[in-house]
Amino acid sequence: MDDGEFRFHHLSSIIRFTFSISHFPFYLLHLSMKKILLFLLLIPLFYKGFAQEINRFNPDTIKTIVLDSAVNIKAEKLNVETFIRKVMYDTSFYQSFRDMKRYTFIAENRIYSYDKKNKVDGKIYRKIRHNNSGPYKMEYLVKQDTGKIYKKNGKYQLYTVEMFDYIFMNAYNTDFVPNAPKPDGKGGTNESYKDKLKTLIFNPGRPVKVPFIGSKTEIFSANMRQYYDYGFTSGTYLDSIPVYRFKVSVKPDLSSWTKDGIMIKELVTIFDKRNFNILGRYVDMKYSNMLFDFDVQMNIEMGYFGEDKLPTKITYQGNWDYPFKKEERASFLIVHKDYKLEKGK
């Protein structure tokens, strides 16, 4: 890939755990691992930076942005705090996922699982119409499954895929409710963590209470800022939209010990220069302790449809493992297209 180009990728996640029954009850670890996986699945993007991609099939090959040059934001009468406040407190990125329910649209979901040699051993393809032309309904246009997808009892082989189904199929199969209150996180374990993880996706840098993670998400706190570099680049998104790329990355000259203790290695946000709307987000996370280690990247992209900003692509790729369970390797490519706002919506 040329230096002047980058693409929105679903990249890689690897989670491995060391474990001692004498020090930590397994059933508690098992529950916590599920919470952490949900956390990882709901995190958000694009750029070959700190992370190294898993050397295997990558279904996402579409380049969506071309970088021009570094930007002196002071010369453009902007400052770092302007970008940080927008990243932490913007509400439009989350609202875009709610607004999409007002539209009729097509969702194409591709899920791949991999063996230990990173060869594809399972595929799921779903083409779904979210129909809002009358009473809301969800229609399957195509359902295809091949390879090692299900257990003998009919459940998914991979917990990763189960959580994908929980997160995204719930979103497709619910209607838009104007002025609906934000979830309070009291709707059960999955809903509670789903609500907390939305904070990391839509307002990164704010604290998120997740097992074993603690305050490591607060990358803009006074204590954490010393470990990061901030970079600004000008570019063009989707061939026509002028954008800023705000990249927060771990300083390269830190000691290995310090780097190992930092969870968020890179956070990239794409801003529309014309109105400062957020059009894309990427997070690269890696962390290790006595119980587990993980390496996660995820991508979210937006596009304009009329006056609304709506999600167009979400990508994820990763491996995870915990004691007494088969290691899971999977990737997702989610594409939303053909948005149409129906009358009266």
BELSULVEN-V875918 format. One record per residue. N is the residue number from 0. PHI is phi as a letter, one per 20 degrees, with the letter a starting at -180 (none if undefined). Layout:
{{N PHI} {N PHI}}
This chain:
{{0 none} {1 f} {2 f} {3 e} {4 c} {5 b} {6 c} {7 f} {8 d} {9 e} {10 d} {11 c} {12 c} {13 c} {14 c} {15 c} {16 c} {17 d} {18 b} {19 c} {20 f} {21 f} {22 d} {23 b} {24 g} {25 f} {26 f} {27 f} {28 f} {29 g} {30 f} {31 f} {32 f} {33 f} {34 f} {35 f} {36 f} {37 g} {38 g} {39 f} {40 f} {41 e} {42 f} {43 e} {44 none} {45 a} {46 p} {47 f} {48 c} {49 f} {50 f} {51 d} {52 f} {53 f} {54 e} {55 b} {56 g} {57 c} {58 f} {59 e} {60 c} {61 e} {62 e} {63 d} {64 b} {65 c} {66 e} {67 e} {68 b} {69 f} {70 c} {71 e} {72 f} {73 f} {74 f} {75 e} {76 m} {77 c} {78 b} {79 g} {80 f} {81 f} {82 f} {83 f} {84 f} {85 f} {86 f} {87 e} {88 d} {89 f} {90 d} {91 f} {92 f} {93 f} {94 f} {95 f} {96 f} {97 f} {98 f} {99 f} {100 f} {101 e} {102 d} {103 e} {104 b} {105 d} {106 d} {107 d} {108 d} {109 d} {110 c} {111 c} {112 d} {113 c} {114 e} {115 f} {116 e} {117 m} {118 e} {119 f} {120 c} {121 a} {122 c} {123 c} {124 c} {125 c} {126 d} {127 c} {128 d} {129 e} {130 d} {131 d} {132 f} {133 b} {134 g} {135 g} {136 b} {137 d} {138 c} {139 e} {140 e} {141 b} {142 c} {143 c} {144 c} {145 c} {146 n} {147 e} {148 d} {149 d} {150 e} {151 f} {152 e} {153 n} {154 e} {155 f} {156 f} {157 d} {158 f} {159 g} {160 f} {161 g} {162 f} {163 g} {164 f} {165 f} {166 f} {167 e} {168 f} {169 f} {170 f} {171 f} {172 e} {173 c} {174 e} {175 f} {176 c} {177 g} {178 l} {179 f} {180 f} {181 f} {182 g} {183 e} {184 m} {185 d} {186 e} {187 o} {188 g} {189 f} {190 f} {191 f} {192 f} {193 g} {194 f} {195 f} {196 f} {197 f} {198 g} {199 f} {200 f} {201 e} {202 c} {203 f} {204 o} {205 e} {206 f} {207 c} {208 e} {209 c} {210 g} {211 m} {212 d} {213 m} {214 e} {215 f} {216 e} {217 e} {218 f} {219 d} {220 f} {221 g} {222 f} {223 e} {224 g} {225 f} {226 e} {227 c} {228 d} {229 d} {230 c} {231 c} {232 c} {233 e} {234 a} {235 c} {236 d} {237 l} {238 m} {239 b} {240 e} {241 f} {242 c} {243 d} {244 d} {245 d} {246 d} {247 d} {248 c} {249 f} {250 f} {251 f} {252 e} {253 f} {254 f} {255 g} {256 f} {257 f} {258 g} {259 f} {260 e} {261 e} {262 e} {263 e} {264 e} {265 b} {266 c} {267 c} {268 c} {269 d} {270 d} {271 f} {272 f} {273 f} {274 c} {275 m} {276 f} {277 e} {278 d} {279 a} {280 b} {281 c} {282 c} {283 c} {284 c} {285 b} {286 b} {287 b} {288 b} {289 f} {290 e} {291 a} {292 b} {293 b} {294 b} {295 c} {296 c} {297 b} {298 c} {299 c} {300 c} {301 c} {302 b} {303 e} {304 c} {305 m} {306 e} {307 d} {308 d} {309 c} {310 f} {311 d} {312 b} {313 c} {314 c} {315 b} {316 b} {317 a} {318 c} {319 b} {320 b} {321 b} {322 g} {323 m} {324 c} {325 f} {326 f} {327 d} {328 c} {329 b} {330 b} {331 c} {332 c} {333 d} {334 c} {335 d} {336 b} {337 l} {338 f} {339 b} {340 e} {341 f} {342 f} {343 n} {344 e}}
